[in-house]
Amino acid sequence: MASKSRILYLSLIVVALLGALALTFTAQADFGTGWTGEFFANENLQPPVVYTQAYPNGINENWGFGSPNPAVPVDFFSARFTSIQNFNQGVYEFVIVSDDGFRLFIDNVLVLDRFVGRPQTTDRVQVSLTPGAHTLVLEYLETIDVALVQLQYFQVSGGTPTVVGGGGVVPTQFVTPVATPIYTGPLATVSGANGLALRTGPFLGASFITTLPGGTSYPVLARNFEEGVYNWYLLQVGERQGWASGRFLQLNVDPLSLSTQGSIFDQIDNAPDRNAFAIPRAVMNLRARPSDRSPIIGSIPWGDVTSLIGRTVQAGINRWYQVRYNGMVGWIAAPWVTVNGEIYSVPIR
């Protein structure tokens, strides 16, 4: 009896230990290797690169209220981290912690876009990958206060993920794999430029949304030729939509096969007054839309007061003002205009 009791006791201990180990098994976190970071003294990854650093063990940085190097400002800087990693076939979950924002590209395809100023946030996305080498690009944005960014990934299905004990990673048994659907529709690829501005409308003076890196591709939803010279294309960029000039886009379809579409600028000519006033410091051309290529619909003399009802912003600077003057509504270039009144009540278009 004593021998049977001892065997039963030992069996229960083994079962308990196996159960405990099973609870601590998790998919192994991977930070990747051989990363290169390029830093820019602006928020939009605009050249020149002011500092370059190797990150052999992955991206896991907390600069606090500082920056990675004296050449990089402590606020309002951006960075691009690049590496090539080998993957098994399967679904991978990428986890990015950032303060402020980021964009993640895999093989030049944008898979997650959070390129905005915000406090520390953790974002996740699951992507189905084929076996072999894949190029990862993480673009980072720092506005004010704390600067930090971390990227790690886990294989959550397909193949045989390595399991280790410990916390702070995603348990495999709690993840529901979601394969990324394959897009087969019209596609536009940034070509002939290191970066292409995505804007709120199909005009050079429309507000800036983000920069599309050279070589990246995006679904095309529509086209617009209102500005003239070049087609503009409405693109789906992550969870956002915006317009990019066709001058630096290559399409995989005939542009004429795309439907034409207007923009927000077609809907705001009846915008209300905002208790703000624009006073030109020169004779100003009044244009139909915020672009020097847009038709001139009138003229405003030096010093005349106009009602300011809208504006566009690029790199934090007002570029065009929408005004109401003698019954006409149009746009004037902001650099030669004095503003009186409640400028912050004027909507950005």
VENVEN-V481276 format. One record per residue. N is the residue number from 0. RES is the residue in one small letter. PSI is psi in degrees with one decimal (* if undefined). D_CENTER is the distance of its C-alpha to the mean C-alpha in Angstrom with 1 decimal. Layout:
n:N res:RES psi:PSI d_center:D_CENTER
n:N res:RES psi:PSI d_center:D_CENTER
This chain:
n:0 res:m psi:-41.0 d_center:69.7
n:1 res:a psi:-40.0 d_center:68.4
n:2 res:s psi:-43.1 d_center:66.9
n:3 res:k psi:-39.5 d_center:65.2
n:4 res:s psi:-40.2 d_center:63.8
n:5 res:r psi:-42.2 d_center:62.4
n:6 res:i psi:-43.1 d_center:60.7
n:7 res:l psi:-41.4 d_center:59.2
n:8 res:y psi:-46.5 d_center:58.0
n:9 res:l psi:-36.9 d_center:56.4
n:10 res:s psi:-42.8 d_center:54.8
n:11 res:l psi:-38.4 d_center:53.2
n:12 res:i psi:-44.4 d_center:51.9
n:13 res:v psi:-44.9 d_center:50.3
n:14 res:v psi:-42.5 d_center:48.7
n:15 res:a psi:-42.9 d_center:47.4
n:16 res:l psi:-42.3 d_center:45.9
n:17 res:l psi:-40.3 d_center:44.3
n:18 res:g psi:-42.6 d_center:42.8
n:19 res:a psi:-42.2 d_center:41.5
n:20 res:l psi:-39.4 d_center:40.0
n:21 res:a psi:-35.7 d_center:38.4
n:22 res:l psi:-25.9 d_center:36.7
n:23 res:t psi:-4.4 d_center:35.2
n:24 res:f psi:130.7 d_center:34.0
n:25 res:t psi:162.0 d_center:30.3
n:26 res:a psi:135.1 d_center:27.8
n:27 res:q psi:133.8 d_center:27.5
n:28 res:a psi:139.4 d_center:24.3
n:29 res:d psi:129.9 d_center:23.2
n:30 res:f psi:-6.0 d_center:21.1
n:31 res:g psi:168.8 d_center:21.7
n:32 res:t psi:163.6 d_center:23.5
n:33 res:g psi:35.3 d_center:23.5
n:34 res:w psi:150.9 d_center:20.0
n:35 res:t psi:131.4 d_center:19.6
n:36 res:g psi:130.6 d_center:17.5
n:37 res:e psi:131.7 d_center:16.9
n:38 res:f psi:144.4 d_center:16.5
n:39 res:f psi:141.6 d_center:16.0
n:40 res:a psi:41.4 d_center:17.7
n:41 res:n psi:174.3 d_center:15.0
n:42 res:e psi:-5.8 d_center:11.6
n:43 res:n psi:18.9 d_center:10.1
n:44 res:l psi:34.6 d_center:11.5
n:45 res:q psi:133.9 d_center:14.4
n:46 res:p psi:155.0 d_center:17.6
n:47 res:p psi:162.9 d_center:19.9
n:48 res:v psi:124.7 d_center:19.2
n:49 res:v psi:-13.1 d_center:21.3
n:50 res:y psi:140.1 d_center:21.7
n:51 res:t psi:138.1 d_center:21.5
n:52 res:q psi:141.7 d_center:22.4
n:53 res:a psi:140.2 d_center:23.2
n:54 res:y psi:81.8 d_center:22.3
n:55 res:p psi:-23.7 d_center:24.9
n:56 res:n psi:16.1 d_center:24.6
n:57 res:g psi:175.7 d_center:20.9
n:58 res:i psi:106.3 d_center:18.1
n:59 res:n psi:74.5 d_center:19.7
n:60 res:e psi:138.5 d_center:19.7
n:61 res:n psi:101.7 d_center:20.6
n:62 res:w psi:0.3 d_center:21.3
n:63 res:g psi:-128.3 d_center:22.4
n:64 res:f psi:12.7 d_center:22.8
n:65 res:g psi:-153.6 d_center:23.1
n:66 res:s psi:169.4 d_center:21.1
n:67 res:p psi:-16.6 d_center:21.7
n:68 res:n psi:148.7 d_center:24.0
n:69 res:p psi:-23.0 d_center:25.9
n:70 res:a psi:-15.1 d_center:24.2
n:71 res:v psi:126.8 d_center:20.8
n:72 res:p psi:153.6 d_center:20.9
n:73 res:v psi:-21.1 d_center:20.8
n:74 res:d psi:157.2 d_center:18.3
n:75 res:f psi:55.5 d_center:15.5
n:76 res:f psi:168.7 d_center:14.6
n:77 res:s psi:164.5 d_center:11.9
n:78 res:a psi:156.7 d_center:12.6
n:79 res:r psi:119.2 d_center:12.1
n:80 res:f psi:132.3 d_center:14.2
n:81 res:t psi:140.3 d_center:15.8
n:82 res:s psi:163.4 d_center:18.6
n:83 res:i psi:123.3 d_center:20.6
n:84 res:q psi:150.6 d_center:22.0
n:85 res:n psi:136.2 d_center:24.7
n:86 res:f psi:149.1 d_center:24.4
n:87 res:n psi:165.0 d_center:27.1
n:88 res:q psi:135.4 d_center:26.7
n:89 res:g psi:-174.8 d_center:25.3
n:90 res:v psi:130.8 d_center:22.5
n:91 res:y psi:141.2 d_center:20.4
n:92 res:e psi:123.2 d_center:18.6
n:93 res:f psi:131.1 d_center:15.8
n:94 res:v psi:121.0 d_center:15.7
n:95 res:i psi:126.5 d_center:13.3
n:96 res:v psi:129.0 d_center:14.6
n:97 res:s psi:151.1 d_center:12.8
n:98 res:d psi:91.6 d_center:13.8
n:99 res:d psi:-79.0 d_center:11.5
n:100 res:g psi:179.9 d_center:7.9
n:101 res:f psi:166.8 d_center:6.2
n:102 res:r psi:137.6 d_center:4.7
n:103 res:l psi:125.3 d_center:8.0
n:104 res:f psi:139.8 d_center:9.8
n:105 res:i psi:118.4 d_center:13.5
n:106 res:d psi:44.4 d_center:15.7
n:107 res:n psi:11.5 d_center:13.1
n:108 res:v psi:126.4 d_center:11.8
n:109 res:l psi:119.4 d_center:8.3
n:110 res:v psi:-17.8 d_center:9.6
n:111 res:l psi:128.0 d_center:7.3
n:112 res:d psi:109.4 d_center:3.9
n:113 res:r psi:42.0 d_center:5.1
n:114 res:f psi:67.9 d_center:3.9
n:115 res:v psi:158.0 d_center:7.2
n:116 res:g psi:131.9 d_center:10.8
n:117 res:r psi:163.8 d_center:12.8
n:118 res:p psi:177.1 d_center:15.7
n:119 res:q psi:128.1 d_center:16.0
n:120 res:t psi:146.3 d_center:14.6
n:121 res:t psi:127.0 d_center:15.1
n:122 res:d psi:149.4 d_center:12.9
n:123 res:r psi:147.8 d_center:14.4
n:124 res:v psi:141.9 d_center:14.1
n:125 res:q psi:135.3 d_center:17.1
n:126 res:v psi:135.6 d_center:17.3
n:127 res:s psi:122.7 d_center:20.6
n:128 res:l psi:144.5 d_center:21.4
n:129 res:t psi:159.3 d_center:24.4
n:130 res:p psi:145.1 d_center:26.7
n:131 res:g psi:-162.5 d_center:26.2
n:132 res:a psi:137.5 d_center:23.8
n:133 res:h psi:142.2 d_center:20.0
n:134 res:t psi:125.6 d_center:17.5
n:135 res:l psi:133.5 d_center:14.8
n:136 res:v psi:123.8 d_center:12.0
n:137 res:l psi:115.2 d_center:10.1
n:138 res:e psi:133.9 d_center:8.1
n:139 res:y psi:142.6 d_center:9.0
n:140 res:l psi:129.1 d_center:9.3
n:141 res:e psi:125.4 d_center:12.7
n:142 res:t psi:-78.1 d_center:14.1
n:143 res:i psi:166.1 d_center:17.6
n:144 res:d psi:-135.2 d_center:20.0
n:145 res:v psi:141.1 d_center:19.3
n:146 res:a psi:118.6 d_center:17.1
n:147 res:l psi:152.1 d_center:16.7
n:148 res:v psi:138.2 d_center:14.7
n:149 res:q psi:137.1 d_center:16.3
n:150 res:l psi:131.6 d_center:15.6
n:151 res:q psi:160.9 d_center:18.4
n:152 res:y psi:158.8 d_center:19.3
n:153 res:f psi:138.9 d_center:22.3
n:154 res:q psi:123.0 d_center:24.2
n:155 res:v psi:-10.6 d_center:25.1
n:156 res:s psi:160.1 d_center:27.1
n:157 res:g psi:141.6 d_center:28.8
n:158 res:g psi:-153.3 d_center:30.9
n:159 res:t psi:93.5 d_center:32.3
n:160 res:p psi:142.3 d_center:29.9
n:161 res:t psi:140.9 d_center:31.6
n:162 res:v psi:139.2 d_center:32.7
n:163 res:v psi:162.4 d_center:33.4
n:164 res:g psi:161.1 d_center:34.6
n:165 res:g psi:171.9 d_center:32.7
n:166 res:g psi:-174.4 d_center:30.1
n:167 res:g psi:6.0 d_center:26.5
n:168 res:v psi:176.7 d_center:25.2
n:169 res:v psi:117.5 d_center:24.8
n:170 res:p psi:129.9 d_center:28.2
n:171 res:t psi:-38.5 d_center:28.4
n:172 res:q psi:-11.4 d_center:30.7
n:173 res:f psi:3.6 d_center:28.4
n:174 res:v psi:131.9 d_center:25.4
n:175 res:t psi:107.2 d_center:25.3
n:176 res:p psi:139.0 d_center:23.8
n:177 res:v psi:109.2 d_center:21.5
n:178 res:a psi:138.7 d_center:21.3
n:179 res:t psi:123.7 d_center:18.3
n:180 res:p psi:148.2 d_center:19.8
n:181 res:i psi:122.1 d_center:20.3
n:182 res:y psi:130.6 d_center:19.1
n:183 res:t psi:8.3 d_center:22.0
n:184 res:g psi:-167.3 d_center:21.4
n:185 res:p psi:138.3 d_center:20.7
n:186 res:l psi:140.3 d_center:18.1
n:187 res:a psi:134.6 d_center:16.8
n:188 res:t psi:130.9 d_center:16.2
n:189 res:v psi:122.8 d_center:15.1
n:190 res:s psi:138.0 d_center:18.5
n:191 res:g psi:9.5 d_center:20.4
n:192 res:a psi:144.2 d_center:17.7
n:193 res:n psi:-27.5 d_center:15.7
n:194 res:g psi:146.6 d_center:12.8
n:195 res:l psi:129.6 d_center:12.6
n:196 res:a psi:134.4 d_center:11.5
n:197 res:l psi:128.6 d_center:10.1
n:198 res:r psi:167.5 d_center:12.5
n:199 res:t psi:-14.9 d_center:14.0
n:200 res:g psi:170.7 d_center:17.1
n:201 res:p psi:54.6 d_center:18.9
n:202 res:f psi:146.7 d_center:20.1
n:203 res:l psi:-27.2 d_center:19.6
n:204 res:g psi:2.7 d_center:20.0
n:205 res:a psi:159.0 d_center:17.5
n:206 res:s psi:144.3 d_center:15.0
n:207 res:f psi:134.1 d_center:11.9
n:208 res:i psi:-55.2 d_center:8.5
n:209 res:t psi:175.3 d_center:6.3
n:210 res:t psi:131.8 d_center:7.8
n:211 res:l psi:115.8 d_center:8.4
n:212 res:p psi:151.8 d_center:10.5
n:213 res:g psi:140.0 d_center:14.1
n:214 res:g psi:-7.8 d_center:15.4
n:215 res:t psi:153.5 d_center:12.5
n:216 res:s psi:147.8 d_center:13.5
n:217 res:y psi:147.6 d_center:12.5
n:218 res:p psi:140.3 d_center:15.0
n:219 res:v psi:127.8 d_center:16.8
n:220 res:l psi:-31.6 d_center:18.2
n:221 res:a psi:174.7 d_center:20.4
n:222 res:r psi:164.0 d_center:21.5
n:223 res:n psi:135.7 d_center:22.9
n:224 res:f psi:22.3 d_center:25.4
n:225 res:e psi:-35.5 d_center:26.3
n:226 res:e psi:-23.7 d_center:25.4
n:227 res:g psi:174.5 d_center:27.5
n:228 res:v psi:-63.5 d_center:27.5
n:229 res:y psi:149.0 d_center:24.4
n:230 res:n psi:145.9 d_center:23.0
n:231 res:w psi:147.8 d_center:19.5
n:232 res:y psi:136.0 d_center:17.6
n:233 res:l psi:119.0 d_center:15.7
n:234 res:l psi:148.9 d_center:12.9
n:235 res:q psi:112.6 d_center:11.4
n:236 res:v psi:98.5 d_center:7.7
n:237 res:g psi:-123.4 d_center:7.4
n:238 res:e psi:3.1 d_center:9.0
n:239 res:r psi:162.2 d_center:8.6
n:240 res:q psi:149.5 d_center:10.9
n:241 res:g psi:174.7 d_center:11.5
n:242 res:w psi:139.1 d_center:14.0
n:243 res:a psi:145.3 d_center:14.3
n:244 res:s psi:135.7 d_center:17.7
n:245 res:g psi:-5.7 d_center:19.7
n:246 res:r psi:-34.0 d_center:21.2
n:247 res:f psi:33.2 d_center:18.7
n:248 res:l psi:137.0 d_center:18.1
n:249 res:q psi:127.7 d_center:20.5
n:250 res:l psi:150.4 d_center:21.2
n:251 res:n psi:10.4 d_center:23.1
n:252 res:v psi:166.7 d_center:25.1
n:253 res:d psi:123.3 d_center:27.3
n:254 res:p psi:-32.2 d_center:25.3
n:255 res:l psi:-13.6 d_center:28.4
n:256 res:s psi:-11.1 d_center:27.9
n:257 res:l psi:143.6 d_center:24.8
n:258 res:s psi:150.6 d_center:25.6
n:259 res:t psi:149.4 d_center:25.2
n:260 res:q psi:144.0 d_center:23.4
n:261 res:g psi:-167.7 d_center:23.3
n:262 res:s psi:-178.6 d_center:20.7
n:263 res:i psi:-26.3 d_center:20.7
n:264 res:f psi:-15.7 d_center:22.7
n:265 res:d psi:-7.6 d_center:25.6
n:266 res:q psi:3.9 d_center:25.9
n:267 res:i psi:12.1 d_center:26.3
n:268 res:d psi:-18.2 d_center:29.4
n:269 res:n psi:23.8 d_center:31.4
n:270 res:a psi:146.0 d_center:29.3
n:271 res:p psi:162.4 d_center:31.6
n:272 res:d psi:152.0 d_center:32.7
n:273 res:r psi:14.1 d_center:30.9
n:274 res:n psi:36.4 d_center:33.7
n:275 res:a psi:149.2 d_center:32.0
n:276 res:f psi:138.0 d_center:33.5
n:277 res:a psi:128.6 d_center:32.6
n:278 res:i psi:106.4 d_center:35.5
n:279 res:p psi:142.9 d_center:35.2
n:280 res:r psi:14.5 d_center:36.7
n:281 res:a psi:170.0 d_center:37.6
n:282 res:v psi:125.7 d_center:38.5
n:283 res:m psi:138.0 d_center:35.2
n:284 res:n psi:131.9 d_center:34.4
n:285 res:l psi:118.1 d_center:33.1
n:286 res:r psi:155.9 d_center:30.7
n:287 res:a psi:-34.1 d_center:29.7
n:288 res:r psi:166.1 d_center:25.9
n:289 res:p psi:74.7 d_center:23.8
n:290 res:s psi:142.3 d_center:24.5
n:291 res:d psi:-14.3 d_center:27.5
n:292 res:r psi:-7.6 d_center:27.8
n:293 res:s psi:149.6 d_center:28.4
n:294 res:p psi:144.1 d_center:32.1
n:295 res:i psi:125.7 d_center:34.1
n:296 res:i psi:-3.3 d_center:35.6
n:297 res:g psi:-173.7 d_center:37.5
n:298 res:s psi:145.3 d_center:38.2
n:299 res:i psi:122.6 d_center:38.2
n:300 res:p psi:159.2 d_center:40.8
n:301 res:w psi:131.9 d_center:40.2
n:302 res:g psi:-8.0 d_center:40.4
n:303 res:d psi:143.4 d_center:40.3
n:304 res:v psi:128.8 d_center:38.4
n:305 res:t psi:154.3 d_center:35.8
n:306 res:s psi:124.1 d_center:34.0
n:307 res:l psi:117.3 d_center:30.3
n:308 res:i psi:-7.2 d_center:28.4
n:309 res:g psi:165.2 d_center:24.7
n:310 res:r psi:159.0 d_center:22.4
n:311 res:t psi:152.6 d_center:19.2
n:312 res:v psi:134.6 d_center:17.2
n:313 res:q psi:127.1 d_center:15.6
n:314 res:a psi:37.0 d_center:14.8
n:315 res:g psi:6.9 d_center:16.6
n:316 res:i psi:136.1 d_center:19.6
n:317 res:n psi:127.7 d_center:21.4
n:318 res:r psi:-43.8 d_center:21.7
n:319 res:w psi:146.2 d_center:23.7
n:320 res:y psi:134.3 d_center:25.9
n:321 res:q psi:126.0 d_center:27.2
n:322 res:v psi:159.4 d_center:30.8
n:323 res:r psi:123.3 d_center:33.9
n:324 res:y psi:119.1 d_center:37.1
n:325 res:n psi:42.4 d_center:40.5
n:326 res:g psi:-3.9 d_center:39.2
n:327 res:m psi:147.2 d_center:36.4
n:328 res:v psi:127.3 d_center:32.7
n:329 res:g psi:-165.0 d_center:30.5
n:330 res:w psi:140.0 d_center:28.1
n:331 res:i psi:150.3 d_center:29.2
n:332 res:a psi:128.8 d_center:27.4
n:333 res:a psi:-32.7 d_center:26.6
n:334 res:p psi:-21.3 d_center:27.8
n:335 res:w psi:33.4 d_center:31.4
n:336 res:v psi:136.3 d_center:31.5
n:337 res:t psi:135.6 d_center:32.8
n:338 res:v psi:131.7 d_center:31.5
n:339 res:n psi:146.9 d_center:33.8
n:340 res:g psi:-155.6 d_center:33.2
n:341 res:e psi:79.4 d_center:30.3
n:342 res:i psi:-35.1 d_center:27.3
n:343 res:y psi:-7.5 d_center:24.9
n:344 res:s psi:-9.5 d_center:26.3
n:345 res:v psi:122.7 d_center:25.2
n:346 res:p psi:146.9 d_center:22.1
n:347 res:i psi:128.8 d_center:19.0
n:348 res:r psi:* d_center:18.6
